[in-house]
């Protein structure tokens, strides 16, 4: 409650506020960002805007519909100007300003007070005047819900409906529709939001029943023809830029593919590589007993949660060229499972 009181004082003293989330925004980033902007504008009457380092994926755009959102990749000068002129900057769903990539320099140099709201491990605290960091939470949306409820003195009825819907949506995506990272407060949050009138069925339809034909076919082809399952129980898929173009995929449409192989009993960990701008973006998901976070940190310059993590694989720094990725994955995971150094 002491931190919430400090946040209330900070919010009261500022009028121009900016919310920033991580690059390649997922449902939790968009959901928590949209929820905060909705609360600031509709409940507190503030001049609030969400800045995303790059575009929100089309399948998640409904979360922030009707709210002011600035894509920094499309309008870098406007984003920099907004950050520089803000009186308060709320950084959400990331543990290090570097995860905003091209926005990190502007954020670091901004004179405004900065507040961090996040659920990832090992946050870099120095840039922030106030930090809400709870890695045990299922999502930043869950953490933000209870922060806003505290601001409302325990009565969530004052939280705007659009804000509540965004929170439910982001939490749903980050738990893979309640399949992982679910704690008691996750279910309390869901129950209270349902009682408040959030239409979860509509959210599920938009998240999981509204795929473009191209995305569904791409997922089917990847699973049928590009999934490699090793005897160790590790599986992997590699999607090049040429494949993404051939599938006709839009930015963000590969989200969720990494989870599918874990439906198979014999798969203990799945690694998905997606080529982008001369490197592979790495997504890792695992079952209990195998740490996705440790593999991401030791082999892919990344991190995350115990069962859901990510990073990058670069060439020529990590591998000679992209054709070596499969061999690298097989060798590095074998060493990892034997508890041998991966470097």
C-alpha positions in Angstrom: 0.0 0.0 0.0 2.9 2.4 0.6 4.1 2.0 -3.0 0.5 2.5 -4.2 0.3 5.7 -2.2 3.5 6.9 -3.7 2.1 6.1 -7.2 -1.1 8.0 -6.4 1.0 11.1 -5.4 3.0 10.8 -8.6 0.0 10.4 -10.8 -1.7 13.4 -9.1 1.2 15.7 -9.8 1.5 15.0 -13.5 -0.8 15.7 -16.5 1.1 14.5 -19.6 1.9 10.9 -19.1 3.4 8.3 -21.5 3.2 4.5 -21.2 5.9 2.5 -22.9 6.2 -1.3 -23.4 8.7 -3.6 -25.0 9.6 -4.1 -28.6 7.5 -6.7 -30.5 4.6 -6.1 -28.1 2.7 -9.2 -27.1 -0.7 -9.5 -25.5 0.5 -8.7 -22.0 2.4 -5.6 -23.2 -0.5 -4.3 -25.3 -3.0 -5.2 -22.6 -1.2 -3.6 -19.7 -0.3 -0.6 -21.8 -3.8 -0.1 -23.1 -5.3 -0.6 -19.6 -3.0 2.0 -18.0 -3.8 4.5 -20.7 -7.5 3.8 -20.4 -7.3 4.3 -16.6 -5.3 7.5 -16.9 -7.6 9.1 -19.5 -11.0 7.8 -18.5 -10.7 7.7 -14.7 -8.1 10.4 -14.0 -8.6 12.7 -16.9 -5.0 12.8 -17.9 -3.3 13.4 -21.3 -2.0 9.8 -21.7 -0.6 7.9 -24.6 0.8 4.5 -25.3 4.1 4.3 -27.3 5.1 0.9 -28.8 8.6 0.5 -30.2 7.1 -1.2 -33.3 3.6 -1.9 -34.6 1.1 -3.8 -32.6 0.3 -7.2 -34.3 -3.0 -7.0 -36.2 -4.5 -9.8 -34.2 -3.9 -7.8 -31.0 -4.9 -4.4 -32.3 -8.4 -4.7 -30.9 -7.0 -4.4 -27.4 -6.0 -0.8 -27.8 -8.8 0.2 -30.2 -9.9 3.8 -29.6 -6.9 4.8 -27.5 -4.0 7.0 -28.6 -1.2 4.7 -29.6 2.1 5.9 -31.3 4.2 3.4 -33.3 7.8 4.6 -32.7 9.0 2.7 -35.7 6.6 4.5 -38.0 7.0 7.9 -36.3 10.4 8.0 -34.5 10.6 11.8 -34.2 7.1 12.1 -32.7 7.9 9.3 -30.2 11.1 11.0 -29.1 9.3 14.3 -28.7 6.5 12.8 -26.7 9.0 11.1 -24.4 11.0 14.2 -23.9 8.0 16.4 -23.1 6.3 13.9 -20.8 5.9 14.7 -17.1 5.7 11.0 -16.1 6.7 7.8 -18.0 5.3 4.5 -17.0 7.4 1.6 -18.3 5.5 -1.7 -18.4 6.1 -5.4 -19.1 9.9 -5.2 -19.4 12.8 -5.5 -16.9 15.4 -3.4 -18.8 15.0 -0.3 -20.9 17.1 -2.0 -23.5 14.1 -4.1 -24.4 12.5 -0.9 -25.9 15.5 -1.0 -28.4 15.4 2.2 -30.4 13.5 4.0 -27.7 16.0 3.2 -24.9 18.2 6.2 -25.5 15.3 8.7 -25.4 13.9 7.0 -22.2 17.3 7.1 -20.5 17.8 10.8 -21.2 14.2 11.8 -20.4 14.0 14.1 -17.3 10.5 12.8 -16.4 9.9 10.6 -13.4 9.9 7.0 -14.5 7.8 4.2 -12.9 8.4 0.5 -13.7 5.5 -2.0 -13.6 6.7 -5.5 -14.5 6.7 -9.2 -13.7 10.0 -10.4 -15.2 13.0 -11.5 -13.2 16.0 -9.3 -12.4 14.8 -5.8 -13.3 17.4 -3.0 -13.8 16.2 -0.5 -11.2 18.5 2.5 -11.7 16.4 4.5 -14.1 13.2 4.3 -12.0 11.9 6.4 -9.1 9.3 3.8 -8.2 9.3 0.1 -9.0 6.5 -2.5 -8.9 8.3 -5.8 -9.7 6.6 -9.1 -8.8 7.9 -12.1 -10.9 5.5 -14.4 -9.2 2.6 -12.8 -11.0 1.2 -14.5 -14.1 1.5 -11.3 -16.1 2.0 -7.6 -15.9 -1.7 -7.3 -16.5 -2.4 -9.2 -13.3 0.0 -7.0 -11.3 -1.5 -3.9 -12.8 -5.0 -5.0 -11.9 -4.2 -5.2 -8.2 -2.3 -1.9 -8.3 -5.3 -0.1 -9.8 -7.6 -1.8 -7.3 -5.4 -0.5 -4.5 -5.6 3.0 -6.1 -9.3 2.6 -5.9 -9.1 1.6 -2.2 -10.0 -2.0 -2.9 -13.2 -1.2 -4.9 -12.5 -2.1 -8.6 -15.9 -0.7 -9.7 -14.3 2.6 -10.6 -11.9 1.0 -13.1 -13.1 1.8 -16.6 -14.7 -1.1 -18.5 -12.2 -0.8 -21.4 -9.4 -1.0 -18.9 -10.8 -4.1 -17.3 -11.2 -5.8 -20.7 -7.6 -5.0 -21.7 -6.3 -6.5 -18.4 -8.3 -9.7 -18.9 -7.0 -10.0 -22.5 -3.4 -9.5 -21.6 -3.5 -11.9 -18.7 -5.2 -14.5 -20.9 -2.5 -14.4 -23.5 0.4 -14.5 -21.1 -1.0 -17.5 -19.3 -1.7 -19.2 -22.7 -5.4 -19.1 -21.8 -4.8 -20.3 -18.2 -2.4 -23.1 -19.2 0.6 -21.9 -17.3 1.9 -19.4 -14.7 -1.5 -19.4 -13.0 -1.6 -18.6 -9.3 -4.4 -18.0 -6.8 -4.5 -14.2 -7.6 -4.8 -15.0 -11.3 -8.1 -16.7 -10.7 -9.2 -14.0 -8.2 -8.6 -11.4 -10.9 -10.4 -13.4 -13.5 -13.4 -14.0 -11.2 -13.7 -10.3 -10.2 -13.4 -9.1 -13.8 -16.1 -11.6 -14.9 -18.4 -10.4 -12.1 -17.7 -6.8 -13.3 -19.1 -7.7 -16.7 -16.0 -8.3 -18.8 -17.1 -10.4 -21.8 -14.5 -13.2 -21.8 -16.2 -15.1 -24.6 -15.8 -12.1 -26.9 -12.1 -11.9 -25.9 -11.6 -15.6 -26.6 -13.2 -15.2 -30.0 -10.9 -12.3 -31.0 -7.8 -14.0 -29.6 -8.2 -17.6 -30.8 -11.1 -17.8 -33.2 -10.3 -15.0 -35.6 -7.2 -16.1 -37.4 -6.5 -15.2 -41.0 -6.4 -18.3 -43.2 -2.8 -17.6 -44.0 -1.8 -17.9 -40.3 -3.7 -21.2 -39.7 -2.1 -22.7 -42.8 1.4 -21.5 -41.8 1.0 -23.1 -38.3 -0.2 -26.4 -39.9 2.7 -26.5 -42.3 5.3 -25.7 -39.6 4.0 -28.4 -37.4 3.7 -31.0 -40.2 6.9 -30.3 -42.1 9.3 -28.2 -40.1 9.1 -29.5 -36.5 12.1 -31.5 -35.4 11.7 -33.7 -32.3 14.9 -35.0 -30.8 15.2 -38.2 -28.7 16.0 -35.9 -25.7 12.5 -34.5 -25.8 13.6 -31.2 -27.2 11.9 -30.0 -30.3 12.6 -27.0 -32.6 11.2 -25.1 -35.6 13.1 -22.6 -37.7 11.2 -20.0 -39.8 13.3 -18.0 -42.3 12.2 -14.6 -43.7 11.5 -16.3 -47.1 9.2 -18.7 -45.3 7.3 -15.9 -43.6 6.9 -14.1 -47.0 5.7 -17.4 -48.7 3.2 -17.9 -45.9 2.0 -14.3 -46.2 2.4 -13.7 -42.5 1.9 -10.3 -41.0 4.1 -9.0 -38.1 3.3 -10.7 -34.8 1.3 -13.6 -36.4 3.8 -16.2 -35.3 2.9 -15.6 -31.7 1.6 -18.8 -30.1 3.3 -21.2 -32.5 6.1 -22.0 -30.0 3.5 -23.4 -27.5 2.0 -26.1 -29.8 4.6 -28.8 -29.7 4.3 -28.9 -25.9 0.9 -30.5 -26.4 2.8 -33.7 -27.2 3.7 -35.8 -24.2 7.3 -36.6 -25.4 8.2 -32.9 -25.9 9.8 -31.4 -22.8 11.0 -28.1 -24.4 10.3 -26.4 -27.7 12.5 -23.7 -29.4 11.2 -21.5 -32.2 13.6 -19.4 -34.3 12.1 -16.7 -36.4 14.5 -14.8 -38.8 14.3 -11.0 -38.6 16.7 -8.4 -39.9 19.8 -10.5 -40.0 19.3 -12.6 -36.8 17.0 -15.1 -35.3 14.5 -14.2 -32.6 14.4 -17.1 -30.2 11.3 -18.2 -28.2 11.5 -21.1 -25.8 8.8 -22.9 -23.9 9.2 -25.8 -21.6 7.5 -28.1 -19.1 8.3 -28.4 -15.4 11.8 -29.7 -14.7 13.4 -28.0 -17.7 14.3 -24.3 -17.4 13.6 -22.2 -20.5 14.9 -19.2 -18.6 18.3 -20.8 -18.0 18.8 -21.9 -21.6 17.8 -18.5 -22.9 20.2 -16.8 -20.5 23.1 -19.2 -21.2 22.8 -19.6 -24.9 20.7 -16.9 -26.5 21.6 -13.6 -24.8 18.1 -13.5 -23.2 16.0 -14.5 -20.2 12.4 -14.6 -19.1 10.4 -16.9 -16.9 11.2 -20.5 -15.8 8.9 -22.1 -18.5 8.7 -19.2 -21.0 11.7 -17.3 -22.2 13.4 -15.8 -25.2 16.5 -14.3 -26.7 18.5 -13.9 -30.0 20.8 -16.0 -32.1 23.2 -13.9 -34.2 25.5 -14.6 -37.1 28.5 -14.5 -37.4 28.7 -13.9 -33.6 27.0 -17.0 -32.4 26.9 -19.2 -35.6 28.8 -18.8 -38.9 25.5 -18.3 -40.9 21.8 -19.0 -40.6 22.2 -22.5 -42.2 24.1 -23.6 -39.1 21.1 -22.9 -36.7 19.7 -26.4 -36.6 23.1 -28.0 -35.8 23.7 -25.3 -33.1 20.3 -26.0 -31.5 20.9 -29.7 -31.3 24.4 -29.3 -29.9 23.6 -26.6 -27.4 20.5 -28.3 -26.0 22.3 -31.6 -25.6 25.0 -29.9 -23.5 22.3 -28.0 -21.6 20.5 -31.2 -20.7 23.7 -32.8 -19.6 24.4 -29.7 -17.3 27.5 -28.8 -19.3 28.5 -25.3 -20.2 26.7 -23.9 -23.3 29.5 -21.4 -24.1 
